[in-house]
Amino acid sequence: MPVNLSNGKPLAWDSAKLDADTKAMLDNLQPNILQAHVRESMSLLLVHFGDGADGRRFLRALVPLMKSARKHLEEVRDFNRSKKRGTPYVGVGISKPGYLKLGESTTKFTDNAFKSGMKRRKDTLSDPAVGAWEKHYQGEIHAVVLIGDATPEPVAATRTRVLALLPKTAKILGEEKGEGLRDAQGRGIEHFGYVDGRSQPLFLADQVTAEPGANWNPFFPLSHVLAADPLAPHPSRHFGTYLVLRKLEQNVRAFREAEEALADALGFKGEDRPLAGAMLVGRFRNGTPLRLHGRPSADDHPVQNDFNYRDDPGSRCPVSAHIRKANPRDSRDGGLERALGVMMARRGQTYGRRTDKPWDDAPPATRPTGGVGLLFMAFNSSLQSQFEFTQQSWADEPGFPAAGTGHDPVIGQGGREVKARFPTAWDGKKLSAPQKQVPQTVTMKGGEYFFMPSLAYLKSL
């Protein structure tokens, strides 16, 4: 029988009662989709095939370097039990032009964003003109090979093995290198200095058990992230997912200046000044959610994620805050129904090295204006309904969730004509005078849409 992606329960992947088709799905699904793979060190190779037959042989030759989702989950379980380290992550994504180069028809793919390609969706996403993208993104990218692990050495060794398989008719258009960024307590952060990666959709029973919630249920069905692989031998049990890849450069100095300017405008002094940045992001730098606390929790406190916005009209966490625009949760502005259909499995990685400490209070003038940022990667069952909807209808829509909200202060793109209002104190009733929005401090430098096919498809090439 076909795999039930809409099951109302998390997947108990190692259950003895698991049916044969679900086992086949896990044995042929790429890792890093249902559960994030450790990838503190990453290499992303953007590949162009000069000959389709050679491209097919290259992709098939990569399979021995790859592992299945089931193997990855077994490695995670073994690490949690005995600290035994697993093997490197190798993932493969193919673009629509890539499939055509391989001699495949793409008529069975149903996602129009994937079939158009990111370049043709730039107006939908308010992206810069393609001519402003970094050069290696401007041409036709056929495939992306992702290599990740906890340390650089196995990544470098695996990268060498991948390149040894590359035919002479193919070329690497460009390479991105990701490197995990952590604060003094070891928490993963992004370059503006804020804890990142929380509030992920969870698909597996052991994940959900580890993060119970009374106010926010992190469980999402497999239909939220998986799509039948239409070119695999058995699409009813061979699955993949759509990958969005975007290189987002961060102007850290400008964002820190905006934090300082907002703190001044709202009259925040002393220990209250971090409130300004938290009102833009929705969390304090150490991850404390503004919805629950007006001051950062102690640094040894777990990063909280069990909250909703049902009873917060914006007096605690402004409706314009990044995490609220990108995930309205169970808000009284009707966020829950949309959030359940939109959230993405984010698997991004920071890039660029810093000589400063991103999490401290050093003056903005000491911060980088470019050369650092995020390799945004997310898995979707529908690029249009998930990633593109989030970017276009939430982040870039100044009228969401209400008139005068403004753009997402972190990832929003486009003009900033609308002025926004903020509470003048945490949980205060009074709103500020209209304030200029934070200038755009994140610049999209290039990207593409890919489908991450099943291992069964790659083996069949």
C-alpha positions in Angstrom: 0.0 0.0 0.0 1.3 3.6 -0.6 3.1 5.4 2.2 0.6 7.4 4.3 2.2 10.9 4.4 -0.8 12.5 6.2 -0.8 10.2 9.2 -1.9 12.2 12.3 0.9 10.7 14.3 4.7 11.3 14.3 6.6 8.6 12.4 8.1 5.9 14.8 10.8 5.2 12.3 12.4 2.3 14.2 9.2 0.6 15.3 9.0 -3.2 14.7 5.5 -2.5 13.3 6.7 -0.3 10.5 5.2 -1.5 7.2 7.3 -2.5 4.2 6.5 0.5 2.1 7.5 3.0 4.8 10.7 1.1 5.4 11.4 1.3 1.6 10.7 5.0 1.8 13.3 5.5 4.6 15.8 3.3 2.8 15.6 5.4 -0.3 15.1 8.9 1.1 18.1 11.2 1.4 19.3 12.1 4.9 19.0 15.6 6.4 15.3 15.9 5.4 13.4 14.4 8.2 16.1 15.2 10.8 18.9 17.6 10.4 22.3 16.1 9.9 25.3 17.6 11.7 26.9 20.0 9.3 29.1 22.4 11.3 31.4 22.3 8.3 29.8 22.3 4.8 30.7 22.4 1.1 28.1 23.1 -1.5 29.2 22.3 -5.1 27.2 23.9 -7.9 27.5 21.6 -11.0 27.0 22.1 -14.7 26.8 19.1 -17.0 28.2 19.4 -20.5 27.0 16.0 -21.5 23.8 14.3 -20.2 25.1 10.8 -20.3 28.2 11.8 -18.3 25.9 13.6 -15.8 23.8 10.5 -15.3 27.0 8.4 -14.7 28.3 11.0 -12.2 25.1 11.1 -10.2 24.9 7.3 -10.1 28.5 7.1 -9.0 27.7 9.4 -6.0 25.3 6.8 -4.5 28.0 4.8 -2.7 29.1 8.0 -0.9 25.5 8.7 0.3 23.4 7.1 3.0 19.7 6.7 3.5 17.5 8.6 5.9 17.2 5.3 7.9 20.9 4.9 8.1 21.3 8.5 9.3 18.6 8.1 12.0 20.4 4.9 13.2 23.6 6.9 13.4 21.9 9.6 15.4 20.5 7.0 17.8 23.9 5.4 18.2 25.5 8.7 18.9 22.9 9.6 21.6 23.5 6.2 23.2 27.3 5.8 23.0 28.6 9.0 21.3 29.7 6.9 18.3 30.2 9.3 15.5 28.5 8.8 12.1 29.6 9.2 8.5 29.6 12.4 6.5 26.5 13.7 4.8 26.3 13.8 1.1 23.1 15.1 -0.5 22.2 15.7 -4.2 19.7 18.1 -5.7 18.8 18.5 -9.4 17.3 21.6 -11.0 14.7 21.5 -13.8 17.4 22.4 -16.4 19.5 19.6 -14.8 16.8 17.0 -15.4 16.4 18.2 -19.0 20.1 17.9 -19.5 20.0 14.3 -18.2 17.4 13.6 -20.8 14.4 13.5 -18.4 11.0 14.9 -18.9 9.8 17.2 -16.1 6.1 17.2 -16.9 5.4 14.9 -13.9 6.7 17.5 -11.5 3.8 19.5 -10.1 5.5 22.5 -8.5 5.4 25.5 -10.8 8.1 27.3 -8.9 10.5 24.4 -9.4 9.6 24.2 -13.1 10.1 28.0 -13.5 13.4 28.2 -11.6 14.4 30.9 -9.2 15.6 33.3 -11.8 12.2 33.6 -13.4 10.6 34.0 -9.9 12.7 37.0 -8.9 9.8 39.5 -9.2 7.6 37.2 -7.1 10.3 37.2 -4.4 11.3 40.8 -4.7 14.9 39.6 -5.5 17.6 41.7 -7.1 18.1 41.5 -10.9 19.9 38.3 -11.9 22.8 40.5 -13.2 23.4 41.5 -9.6 23.7 38.0 -8.4 27.1 36.4 -7.8 28.5 35.1 -11.1 28.3 31.4 -10.4 24.5 31.7 -9.8 23.8 33.6 -13.0 24.3 30.7 -15.3 22.4 27.4 -15.6 23.0 25.2 -12.5 22.2 21.6 -13.1 22.9 20.1 -9.7 24.1 20.8 -6.2 26.1 18.4 -4.2 26.0 19.0 -0.4 28.7 17.7 1.8 28.6 18.1 5.6 30.0 16.9 8.9 31.0 18.0 12.4 34.6 18.9 11.4 36.3 20.1 8.3 38.5 17.0 7.8 35.9 14.4 6.7 34.2 17.1 4.6 37.5 17.8 2.7 38.1 14.1 2.2 34.6 13.5 0.9 34.8 16.5 -1.3 38.0 15.0 -2.9 36.2 11.8 -3.6 33.3 13.7 -5.2 35.5 15.7 -7.4 37.4 12.6 -8.5 34.1 11.3 -9.9 33.4 14.5 -11.9 33.6 13.8 -15.7 35.7 16.1 -17.9 32.5 17.3 -19.6 31.2 18.7 -16.3 32.4 21.7 -14.3 32.0 23.2 -10.9 30.4 26.6 -11.4 31.1 27.7 -7.8 31.5 26.4 -4.3 30.0 27.7 -1.1 31.6 26.9 2.3 29.5 26.9 5.4 30.9 27.1 8.9 28.8 26.8 12.1 28.7 30.0 14.2 28.2 29.6 18.0 28.0 31.9 20.9 30.0 31.6 24.1 27.6 29.0 25.5 27.9 26.9 22.3 24.4 27.7 20.9 24.0 28.0 17.2 23.6 31.7 16.1 23.4 33.7 12.9 25.6 36.7 12.1 23.4 39.3 13.7 24.2 37.4 16.9 20.8 35.8 17.7 20.2 32.1 18.5 18.9 30.5 15.3 17.2 27.3 14.2 14.4 27.0 16.8 10.8 26.3 16.0 11.4 23.6 13.4 8.6 21.4 12.2 9.2 17.9 13.7 8.2 14.7 11.9 9.6 11.8 14.0 8.2 10.4 17.2 11.5 10.6 19.1 11.8 14.3 18.1 8.4 15.2 19.3 8.8 13.3 22.5 12.0 15.3 23.2 10.1 18.6 22.7 6.6 18.4 24.3 4.5 21.5 24.1 1.2 22.6 25.8 1.0 25.9 23.8 2.7 25.0 20.5 2.7 21.5 18.9 5.9 21.1 16.8 4.6 17.9 15.1 3.9 18.1 11.3 2.9 15.2 9.1 5.3 13.8 6.4 3.2 15.4 3.7 4.6 18.7 4.8 8.1 17.9 3.6 8.0 14.9 1.3 6.9 14.7 -2.3 6.6 11.5 -4.4 9.6 11.2 -6.7 7.9 11.1 -10.1 10.9 9.7 -11.9 11.7 6.9 -9.4 10.9 3.3 -10.1 8.0 3.3 -7.5 6.8 6.8 -6.7 4.3 5.5 -4.2 7.2 4.6 -1.9 10.2 6.5 -3.3 10.1 10.1 -2.1 12.1 13.3 -2.3 11.7 16.9 -1.4 12.1 20.4 -3.0 15.1 22.3 -1.9 15.4 26.1 -1.9 18.9 27.4 -1.8 19.6 31.1 -1.3 22.8 32.9 -0.4 21.9 35.7 1.9 24.6 38.3 2.8 24.1 40.1 6.1 25.2 43.7 6.7 25.8 43.3 10.4 26.9 46.9 11.0 23.7 48.3 9.5 21.5 46.0 11.6 23.3 46.8 14.8 22.9 50.5 14.0 19.2 50.0 13.4 18.9 48.3 16.9 20.6 51.3 18.5 18.5 53.8 16.6 15.3 52.0 17.7 16.4 51.8 21.3 17.0 55.6 21.2 13.6 56.2 19.6 11.7 54.1 22.1 13.6 55.7 25.0 15.2 52.4 26.2 18.1 52.8 28.6 20.5 50.6 30.4 19.3 47.0 30.8 16.2 47.7 28.7 18.2 48.5 25.5 18.3 44.9 24.3 14.5 45.1 24.0 14.9 47.0 20.8 16.7 44.2 19.0 14.3 41.6 20.5 11.4 43.6 19.1 12.9 43.3 15.7 13.7 39.6 16.0 11.1 38.3 18.5 13.8 36.8 20.7 16.7 38.2 22.7 20.1 37.2 21.5 20.3 34.2 23.7 17.0 32.9 22.4 14.7 34.0 25.1 11.3 34.6 23.5 9.9 38.1 23.9 6.4 36.6 24.0 7.3 35.1 27.5 9.9 37.4 29.0 10.8 41.1 29.0 14.4 40.4 29.9 16.8 37.6 28.7 16.7 34.5 30.7 19.9 33.2 32.3 22.4 31.9 29.7 22.2 28.4 31.1 18.4 28.4 30.7 17.1 26.2 27.8 15.9 28.1 24.7 12.1 28.1 25.1 9.8 27.3 22.2 6.5 26.4 23.8 4.5 29.5 23.3 1.8 31.1 21.0 0.6 34.6 20.3 -3.1 33.9 21.0 -3.3 36.5 23.8 -0.7 38.9 22.6 -1.9 41.6 20.3 1.6 42.9 20.0 2.3 44.4 23.4 4.9 41.8 24.2 6.1 40.5 20.8 5.4 43.1 18.1 3.4 41.6 15.1 6.2 42.9 12.9 8.9 40.8 14.7 10.8 38.4 12.4 9.8 35.1 14.2 6.2 36.2 14.3 6.0 37.3 10.6 7.7 34.0 9.6 5.7 31.8 11.9 2.4 33.3 13.2 1.8 30.2 15.3 -1.6 30.2 17.1 -2.1 33.9 16.8 -5.4 35.7 16.9 -4.7 37.2 13.5 -5.4 33.8 12.0 -1.9 32.4 11.9 -2.4 28.8 12.9 -4.1 27.4 9.8 -1.6 29.1 7.5 1.4 28.2 9.7 0.5 24.5 9.6 0.7 24.6 5.8 3.7 26.9 5.4 6.5 26.1 7.8 9.6 24.7 6.2 12.3 22.2 7.4 15.2 24.7 7.5 18.7 23.3 7.1 20.8 26.4 6.5 24.3 27.2 7.5 26.2 30.4 8.2 29.1 31.4 6.0 32.0 33.8 6.4 34.6 34.1 9.2 34.5 36.8 11.9 37.3 38.2 14.1 34.8 39.8 16.5 32.3 38.2 18.8 28.9 38.3 17.1 27.0 38.0 20.4 28.5 40.8 22.4 27.7 44.6 22.7 30.7 45.9 20.8 30.0 49.2 18.8 28.3 48.8 15.4 31.3 50.3 13.7 33.3 47.2 14.6 30.9 44.9 12.7 31.2 43.6 9.1 29.2 45.2 6.4 29.4 42.1 4.1 31.2 38.9 3.3 29.2 37.0 6.0 25.7 35.6 6.0 23.5 32.6 5.7 23.3 29.8 3.1 19.6 29.5 3.4 18.4 25.9 2.7 14.9 24.6 3.4 13.0 21.5 2.3 9.4 21.8 1.1 6.7 19.6 -0.3 5.6 22.7 -2.2 7.9 25.6 -3.0 5.0 27.8 -3.9 2.8 27.1 -0.9 5.7 27.1 1.6 8.8 29.1 0.8 7.4 31.5 -1.8 4.3 32.1 0.3 6.3 32.9 3.4 8.6 35.3 1.5 6.0 37.0 -0.7 2.8 37.1 1.5 4.4 37.4 4.9 8.0 38.7 5.0 7.6 41.1 2.0 4.0 42.1 2.7 3.8 45.3 4.9 0.1 44.6 5.4 0.6 41.2 7.1 -0.9 40.5 9.5 -2.4 44.0 9.6 -2.1 47.4 8.0 1.0 49.2 9.2 2.9 46.1 10.2 5.8 46.6 7.8 8.3 44.2 6.2 10.0 41.4 8.1 12.9 43.3 9.8 15.3 40.5 9.0 14.5 38.8 5.7 12.0 41.2 4.2 12.9 42.6 0.7 11.5 45.7 -1.0 10.6 49.3 -0.3 10.1 50.4 3.3 7.5 53.2 2.9 5.2 52.0 5.7 6.1 53.2 9.1 5.8 50.8 12.0 4.8 51.3 15.7 6.3 49.4 18.7 5.3 49.1 22.3 7.2 51.6 24.5 7.7 49.0 27.2 7.4 45.2 27.4 3.7 44.3 27.9 2.9 48.0 27.8 -0.3 49.4 26.5 1.2 52.5 24.8 2.6 52.3 21.3 5.3 54.6 19.9 4.9 57.2 17.3 5.3 55.7 13.8 8.9 54.7 13.2 10.9 54.3 10.0 11.3 50.6 9.2 14.7 49.0 9.6 16.6 49.3 6.3 17.1 46.1 4.3 20.2 44.6 5.8 20.0 41.1 4.1 20.9 40.9 0.4 20.1 37.9 -1.7 23.2 37.1 -3.8 21.9 34.1 -5.8 20.1 30.8 -5.5 18.2 28.1 -7.2 15.4 25.5 -6.8 16.2 21.8 -6.8 14.5 18.5 -6.2 16.3 16.1 -3.9 15.5 12.8 -5.6 15.2 9.4 -4.0 18.2 7.1 -3.9 16.2 4.7 -5.9 16.1 7.2 -8.8 19.9 7.9 -8.6 20.6 4.2 -8.6 18.5 3.8 -11.7 20.5 6.3 -13.8 
